[in-house]
Amino acid sequence: MGNAGGDIADIGDIDFDDLTSPKLTDVQRQILHFTEARHVDFDIQRMLTEASEQAGAADLDDADGFTERLTRHVAAIEADHGLTQLIRSSLRQRVVRLLRNRLSLTDLIKRYPEIESIPIEKPFIVVGMPRSGTTHLVNLIAADPRRRALPYWESQEPIPARGEGPDVFGVDPRYTRSKREHDALMVSAPVVAAMHDRFPEAIEEEVELLDLDLAGYVLEWHARVPDWRDYYLGLDHRRHYAYLRKVLQALTFLRGPRTWVLKSPQHCEQLGPLMATFPDATVAFTHRDPVAVIQSAITMMAYSDRLRRTSIDPEWLVDYWSDRVHRLLSACVRDRDLVPADRSIDIGFHDLNGNEIPLLTQLYERGGVELTPQVRAEFQKYLETNPRGKHGRIRYDLTRHFGIAPDELRAQFGFYFDRFDVRAE
């Protein structure tokens, strides 16, 4: 890898010369050597027991077939035979964490049933492909102090375990754990920050909340799980988006009644359930050249696979993720008109570089929300302190790394260019 070492804040362009044949650092080799020595077990009963002990609760709320989804989720992970024990350990921890959070949520609502009466009114929702500016936009809107957003640390552990509270300094232990994990990631894979830096305070996707119901597409980002994709696409997502609403009600109960700003690429293929659940939402769609989206996503995944997988398969990454993005965008084109035109805007990625304030003015007008001078000032401050590429810019090369020409890939997405204002990059 080119100049990708050293302090991540100081690097400029990042040019991978070892993306698909990685040269591991000493730290990375030591991590893999240590973790490969022990096989990670996915025994469901054992994971449930661990989660129950952590939560101090035992009711999973299994009325809608959660246990079947859990079984399918774990089976999909086990069917991927190319995973290192390092990522298997991470995925096992994730399953236990999701179970613990679900147990804690069920317990919380039992104790405070009024949670399910809390209104989730008039949210702003950002919908767009990964790498299309959704993270930039949702963090910007979250600078409005009247808005409630989901920081990464809270997305990982939305519900505190019973009896767990702030330490003597007033710091939430969930934040402390997230900070510790982020620090470890920066040591093992520092270039991640230039791609998508999930530091604890960063505003994150509610797809992690959907996965408390094991009804998200996010597992596809961690492992090669086509069986899970097909199962997930066949679910009745109106039920699962209703569960998301319940989690948001609990978070509102725990940390204050403000209007939400949400975002997830998954919403692109679930606009029907999204609007059925949040009928008074105002939606900002972001649009970007699918080639830029795919090359960014698969470059990030190929880089991560040096620790996650026993080998890297660039051809598989191109095939799977070009198909996956095609599915997401096809559904978005099909269902775009389910969102009323007077409560939505479409934003080209090329407009998210210096033109944000006029776009936000339009979004706020359509949402019937006053954009005060104070909030405008907060937006401007965020833009000045978070320039694009502040952690360094990745130099992408589809042909060199993945053996496919950009125009060849772009030809698959004519339907999307025809529907929206998208510029080839």
C-alpha positions as CSV (number, residue, x, y, z in Angstrom):
1,M,0.0,0.0,0.0
2,G,1.3,3.4,-0.9
3,N,1.5,6.2,1.7
4,A,-1.1,4.7,3.9
5,G,1.0,4.4,7.1
6,G,1.6,6.8,9.9
7,D,-0.8,9.3,11.4
8,I,-4.1,9.0,9.5
9,A,-4.9,12.7,10.0
10,D,-1.7,13.7,8.2
11,I,-1.8,11.5,5.1
12,G,-2.8,12.9,1.7
13,D,-3.8,10.7,-1.2
14,I,-3.9,6.9,-0.4
15,D,-2.8,4.7,-3.3
16,F,-3.1,1.0,-2.7
17,D,-0.4,-1.1,-4.4
18,D,-1.3,-4.2,-2.5
19,L,-5.1,-4.2,-2.4
20,T,-5.7,-7.7,-3.6
21,S,-2.3,-9.1,-2.6
22,P,-1.9,-7.5,0.8
23,K,1.4,-6.9,2.5
24,L,0.4,-7.1,6.2
25,T,2.0,-4.9,8.8
26,D,3.6,-6.5,11.8
27,V,0.6,-5.5,14.0
28,Q,-1.8,-7.1,11.5
29,R,0.3,-10.3,11.4
30,Q,0.4,-10.5,15.1
31,I,-3.3,-10.1,15.4
32,L,-4.1,-12.8,12.9
33,H,-1.5,-15.2,14.4
34,F,-3.0,-14.7,17.8
35,T,-6.7,-15.0,16.8
36,E,-6.3,-17.9,14.3
37,A,-5.2,-20.2,17.1
38,R,-8.7,-20.5,18.5
39,H,-11.8,-21.7,16.6
40,V,-14.8,-19.5,17.3
41,D,-18.0,-21.3,18.1
42,F,-21.5,-20.1,17.2
43,D,-23.6,-22.2,19.5
44,I,-26.9,-20.3,19.7
45,Q,-27.9,-21.4,23.1
46,R,-24.5,-20.4,24.5
47,M,-24.8,-17.0,22.9
48,L,-28.3,-16.5,24.3
49,T,-27.1,-17.4,27.8
50,E,-24.2,-14.9,27.5
51,A,-26.6,-12.2,26.3
52,S,-29.1,-12.9,29.0
53,E,-26.4,-12.7,31.7
54,Q,-25.3,-9.4,30.4
55,A,-28.8,-8.0,30.1
56,G,-30.1,-9.3,33.4
57,A,-33.2,-10.3,31.4
58,A,-34.5,-13.4,29.5
59,D,-37.4,-12.4,27.3
60,L,-36.5,-12.2,23.7
61,D,-40.0,-11.2,22.5
62,D,-40.2,-14.0,20.0
63,A,-43.8,-13.5,18.9
64,D,-42.9,-12.8,15.3
65,G,-40.4,-15.6,14.5
66,F,-37.2,-14.0,15.8
67,T,-35.7,-17.3,16.7
68,E,-36.0,-18.5,13.1
69,R,-34.3,-15.3,11.9
70,L,-31.5,-15.9,14.4
71,T,-31.0,-19.4,13.2
72,R,-30.8,-18.2,9.6
73,H,-28.5,-15.4,10.5
74,V,-26.0,-17.8,12.2
75,A,-26.3,-20.4,9.5
76,A,-25.4,-17.8,6.9
77,I,-22.2,-16.9,8.8
78,E,-21.3,-20.5,9.3
79,A,-21.7,-21.2,5.5
80,D,-19.0,-18.7,4.7
81,H,-15.9,-20.8,4.9
82,G,-13.5,-18.0,3.9
83,L,-13.7,-16.1,7.2
84,T,-10.7,-15.7,9.5
85,Q,-11.3,-16.5,13.2
86,L,-10.8,-12.7,13.8
87,I,-13.9,-11.7,11.9
88,R,-15.8,-14.8,13.2
89,S,-15.0,-13.6,16.7
90,S,-16.2,-10.1,15.8
91,L,-19.5,-11.5,14.2
92,R,-20.1,-13.7,17.3
93,Q,-19.7,-10.7,19.5
94,R,-22.1,-8.8,17.3
95,V,-24.8,-11.5,17.6
96,V,-24.4,-11.5,21.4
97,R,-24.6,-7.7,21.4
98,L,-27.8,-7.7,19.3
99,L,-29.3,-10.3,21.5
100,R,-28.4,-8.4,24.7
101,N,-29.8,-5.2,23.3
102,R,-33.0,-6.9,22.3
103,L,-33.4,-8.5,25.7
104,S,-32.7,-5.1,27.4
105,L,-35.3,-3.4,25.1
106,T,-38.0,-5.9,25.9
107,D,-37.3,-5.6,29.6
108,L,-37.3,-1.8,29.4
109,I,-40.7,-1.7,27.7
110,K,-42.2,-4.1,30.2
111,R,-41.2,-1.8,33.0
112,Y,-42.2,1.4,31.1
113,P,-45.1,0.4,28.7
114,E,-45.7,4.1,28.1
115,I,-42.7,4.0,25.7
116,E,-44.9,2.6,23.0
117,S,-47.1,5.7,23.1
118,I,-44.3,8.1,22.4
119,P,-44.8,9.8,19.0
120,I,-42.0,9.7,16.4
121,E,-43.1,12.7,14.4
122,K,-41.9,14.4,11.2
123,P,-38.4,12.9,11.0
124,F,-36.0,13.9,8.3
125,I,-34.7,10.7,6.6
126,V,-31.7,10.5,4.3
127,V,-31.9,7.8,1.7
128,G,-29.1,6.9,-0.7
129,M,-26.4,4.5,-1.7
130,P,-23.4,3.8,0.5
131,R,-20.6,6.3,-0.4
132,S,-23.1,8.7,-2.0
133,G,-22.9,11.5,0.6
134,T,-25.5,10.2,3.1
135,T,-23.1,10.2,6.0
136,H,-22.0,13.8,5.2
137,L,-25.6,14.9,4.9
138,V,-26.9,13.2,8.0
139,N,-24.0,14.5,10.2
140,L,-24.7,18.0,8.8
141,I,-28.4,17.9,9.6
142,A,-27.6,16.5,13.1
143,A,-25.7,19.7,13.8
144,D,-29.2,21.3,14.2
145,P,-29.5,21.1,18.0
146,R,-33.2,20.5,17.7
147,R,-32.6,17.2,16.1
148,R,-32.1,13.8,17.7
149,A,-29.6,11.6,15.8
150,L,-28.0,8.3,16.4
151,P,-24.3,8.5,17.3
152,Y,-22.2,5.3,16.5
153,W,-21.7,4.4,20.2
154,E,-25.4,4.4,20.8
155,S,-26.2,2.5,17.6
156,Q,-24.0,-0.3,18.9
157,E,-25.6,-0.4,22.4
158,P,-28.9,1.5,22.2
159,I,-30.3,0.2,25.4
160,P,-28.2,0.2,28.6
161,A,-28.1,-3.1,30.5
162,R,-30.1,-3.0,33.7
163,G,-28.1,-1.5,36.5
164,E,-25.5,0.0,34.2
165,G,-25.0,3.8,34.4
166,P,-22.5,6.5,33.9
167,D,-19.1,6.3,35.7
168,V,-17.9,8.7,38.4
169,F,-17.0,11.2,35.6
170,G,-20.5,11.0,34.1
171,V,-19.3,9.0,31.0
172,D,-21.6,6.3,29.7
173,P,-19.8,3.0,29.7
174,R,-21.3,2.2,26.3
175,Y,-19.4,5.2,24.9
176,T,-16.2,4.0,26.7
177,R,-16.5,0.6,25.1
178,S,-17.0,2.1,21.6
179,K,-14.0,4.4,22.0
180,R,-11.8,1.5,23.0
181,E,-12.9,-0.5,19.9
182,H,-12.3,2.5,17.6
183,D,-8.8,3.0,19.1
184,A,-8.0,-0.7,18.4
185,L,-9.3,-0.4,14.8
186,M,-7.1,2.6,14.2
187,V,-4.1,0.6,15.2
188,S,-5.0,-2.5,13.1
189,A,-6.5,-0.8,10.0
190,P,-5.9,3.0,10.0
191,V,-6.9,3.6,6.4
192,V,-10.5,2.8,7.5
193,A,-10.8,6.5,8.7
194,A,-10.3,7.8,5.1
195,M,-13.0,5.5,3.9
196,H,-15.7,5.6,6.6
197,D,-14.5,6.7,10.0
198,R,-17.0,5.3,12.6
199,F,-15.7,7.2,15.6
200,P,-18.0,7.1,18.6
201,E,-19.6,10.4,18.1
202,A,-20.2,10.1,14.4
203,I,-23.8,9.8,13.3
204,E,-24.6,6.3,12.2
205,E,-27.3,4.3,10.4
206,E,-30.4,3.0,12.1
207,V,-29.8,-0.3,10.2
208,E,-28.1,-1.4,13.4
209,L,-31.4,-0.8,15.2
210,L,-33.3,-2.8,12.5
211,D,-30.9,-5.7,13.2
212,L,-32.1,-5.9,16.8
213,D,-35.0,-7.6,15.0
214,L,-32.4,-9.4,12.7
215,A,-34.0,-7.8,9.6
216,G,-31.2,-5.7,8.1
217,Y,-28.9,-6.1,5.1
218,V,-25.9,-5.2,7.1
219,L,-24.6,-8.7,7.5
220,E,-23.8,-8.6,3.7
221,W,-21.1,-6.1,4.5
222,H,-19.3,-8.4,7.0
223,A,-19.5,-11.8,5.2
224,R,-20.4,-13.5,1.9
225,V,-24.0,-14.4,2.7
226,P,-26.1,-14.7,-0.4
227,D,-28.5,-17.0,1.5
228,W,-29.1,-14.3,4.0
229,R,-29.6,-11.7,1.3
230,D,-32.4,-13.8,-0.3
231,Y,-34.0,-14.6,3.1
232,Y,-33.9,-10.9,4.1
233,L,-35.4,-9.7,0.8
234,G,-38.3,-12.2,1.4
235,L,-39.3,-10.8,4.8
236,D,-42.3,-8.6,5.5
237,H,-40.4,-5.5,6.3
238,R,-43.5,-3.5,7.5
239,R,-43.3,-5.6,10.7
240,H,-39.6,-4.9,11.1
241,Y,-39.8,-1.2,10.4
242,A,-42.5,-1.1,13.1
243,Y,-39.9,-2.7,15.4
244,L,-37.4,0.1,14.4
245,R,-40.0,2.6,15.4
246,K,-40.3,0.9,18.8
247,V,-36.5,1.2,19.3
248,L,-36.6,4.9,18.4
249,Q,-39.4,5.3,21.0
250,A,-37.2,3.7,23.6
251,L,-34.2,5.9,22.7
252,T,-36.5,9.0,22.8
253,F,-37.6,7.9,26.3
254,L,-34.0,7.4,27.4
255,R,-32.3,10.5,26.0
256,G,-34.9,13.2,25.3
257,P,-37.8,14.2,23.0
258,R,-36.5,15.7,19.9
259,T,-37.3,15.2,16.2
260,W,-35.2,12.5,14.6
261,V,-32.9,12.6,11.6
262,L,-32.3,9.1,10.2
263,K,-30.5,7.5,7.3
264,S,-29.7,4.2,5.7
265,P,-29.0,2.8,2.2
266,Q,-31.3,-0.1,3.1
267,H,-34.3,2.3,2.8
268,C,-33.6,2.4,-0.9
269,E,-35.2,-1.0,-1.3
270,Q,-37.7,-0.6,1.5
271,L,-39.5,2.7,0.7
272,G,-42.9,1.1,1.1
273,P,-42.3,-0.1,4.7
274,L,-40.4,3.2,5.5
275,M,-43.3,5.4,4.5
276,A,-45.9,3.2,6.1
277,T,-44.0,3.5,9.3
278,F,-43.1,7.2,9.1
279,P,-45.9,8.7,6.9
280,D,-45.1,12.3,7.9
281,A,-41.4,12.0,7.1
282,T,-39.5,14.4,4.8
283,V,-36.9,12.5,2.7
284,A,-33.7,13.6,1.2
285,F,-32.5,11.2,-1.6
286,T,-28.8,11.3,-2.5
287,H,-27.7,10.2,-6.0
288,R,-24.3,9.3,-7.3
289,D,-22.7,7.6,-10.2
290,P,-23.1,3.8,-9.3
291,V,-19.5,3.2,-10.6
292,A,-18.2,5.6,-7.9
293,V,-20.4,3.9,-5.3
294,I,-19.3,0.4,-6.3
295,Q,-15.6,1.1,-6.6
296,S,-15.6,2.9,-3.3
297,A,-17.5,0.1,-1.5
298,I,-15.5,-2.8,-3.0
299,T,-12.1,-1.0,-2.4
300,M,-13.1,-0.6,1.3
301,M,-14.2,-4.2,1.5
302,A,-11.1,-5.6,-0.3
303,Y,-8.9,-3.6,2.1
304,S,-10.8,-4.9,5.1
305,D,-10.6,-8.5,3.8
306,R,-6.9,-8.6,4.4
307,L,-7.9,-9.2,8.0
308,R,-11.4,-10.7,7.5
309,R,-10.8,-13.4,5.0
310,T,-8.3,-16.1,4.2
311,S,-8.0,-14.8,0.6
312,I,-9.3,-11.8,-1.4
313,D,-11.4,-12.4,-4.5
314,P,-11.7,-9.1,-6.5
315,E,-13.9,-10.7,-9.1
316,W,-16.4,-11.9,-6.5
317,L,-16.6,-8.4,-5.0
318,V,-17.3,-6.8,-8.4
319,D,-20.0,-9.4,-9.3
320,Y,-21.8,-9.4,-5.9
321,W,-21.8,-5.6,-5.2
322,S,-22.6,-4.5,-8.7
323,D,-25.6,-6.8,-8.5
324,R,-26.4,-5.6,-5.0
325,V,-26.3,-1.9,-5.9
326,H,-28.4,-2.7,-9.0
327,R,-31.0,-4.3,-6.8
328,L,-31.1,-1.3,-4.4
329,L,-31.2,1.3,-7.2
330,S,-33.9,-0.6,-9.2
331,A,-36.1,-0.7,-6.1
332,C,-35.5,3.0,-5.5
333,V,-36.4,3.9,-9.1
334,R,-39.5,1.7,-8.9
335,D,-40.7,3.1,-5.5
336,R,-39.5,6.7,-5.6
337,D,-43.0,8.1,-6.1
338,L,-44.2,6.4,-2.9
339,V,-42.6,9.5,-1.2
340,P,-44.7,12.6,-1.9
341,A,-42.9,15.1,-4.1
342,D,-43.8,18.0,-1.7
343,R,-42.0,16.2,1.2
344,S,-38.9,15.1,-0.6
345,I,-35.9,16.3,-2.5
346,D,-33.3,14.6,-4.8
347,I,-29.7,15.6,-4.4
348,G,-26.9,14.9,-6.8
349,F,-23.6,14.0,-5.2
350,H,-22.0,16.8,-7.2
351,D,-24.2,19.3,-5.4
352,L,-22.9,18.2,-2.0
353,N,-19.7,20.2,-2.3
354,G,-20.4,23.8,-1.4
355,N,-24.1,23.9,-2.2
356,E,-25.3,22.3,1.0
357,I,-27.0,25.3,2.6
358,P,-29.5,26.0,-0.3
359,L,-30.3,22.3,-0.4
360,L,-31.0,22.2,3.4
361,T,-33.1,25.4,3.0
362,Q,-35.2,23.5,0.5
363,L,-35.4,20.4,2.7
364,Y,-36.5,22.4,5.7
365,E,-39.1,24.2,3.7
366,R,-40.6,20.9,2.5
367,G,-40.5,19.6,6.1
368,G,-42.3,22.7,7.4
369,V,-39.5,23.4,9.7
370,E,-38.0,26.9,10.3
371,L,-34.3,27.2,9.4
372,T,-33.2,29.8,11.9
373,P,-30.1,31.9,11.7
374,Q,-28.6,30.0,14.7
375,V,-29.1,26.6,12.9
376,R,-27.6,28.0,9.7
377,A,-24.6,29.1,11.7
378,E,-24.3,25.5,13.1
379,F,-24.4,24.1,9.6
380,Q,-21.7,26.5,8.4
381,K,-19.5,25.6,11.3
382,Y,-19.9,21.9,10.6
383,L,-19.0,22.4,6.9
384,E,-15.9,24.4,7.8
385,T,-14.6,21.9,10.3
386,N,-15.4,18.8,8.3
387,P,-14.0,19.3,4.8
388,R,-14.4,16.3,2.4
389,G,-11.3,14.0,2.5
390,K,-9.9,15.5,5.7
391,H,-8.5,12.0,6.6
392,G,-7.0,11.6,3.1
393,R,-8.4,10.7,-0.2
394,I,-8.4,7.2,-1.7
395,R,-7.1,6.9,-5.3
396,Y,-9.5,4.3,-6.9
397,D,-8.5,2.2,-9.9
398,L,-11.2,-0.2,-11.0
399,T,-9.3,-1.6,-13.9
400,R,-6.0,-2.1,-12.0
401,H,-7.5,-3.6,-8.9
402,F,-10.7,-5.3,-10.2
403,G,-10.1,-5.9,-13.9
404,I,-13.2,-4.1,-15.1
405,A,-13.5,-0.8,-17.0
406,P,-15.7,2.0,-15.4
407,D,-17.8,2.3,-18.6
408,E,-18.4,-1.4,-18.7
409,L,-19.8,-1.3,-15.2
410,R,-21.7,2.0,-15.8
411,A,-23.6,0.5,-18.8
412,Q,-25.6,-1.7,-16.4
413,F,-27.2,1.4,-14.8
414,G,-28.8,3.3,-17.7
415,F,-32.2,3.1,-16.0
416,Y,-30.8,5.0,-13.0
417,F,-29.2,7.8,-15.0
418,D,-32.4,8.1,-17.0
419,R,-34.5,8.7,-13.8
420,F,-32.3,11.0,-11.7
421,D,-29.7,13.8,-12.1
422,V,-26.6,11.7,-11.9
423,R,-23.3,12.6,-13.4
424,A,-20.7,10.1,-14.5
425,E,-17.5,10.5,-12.5
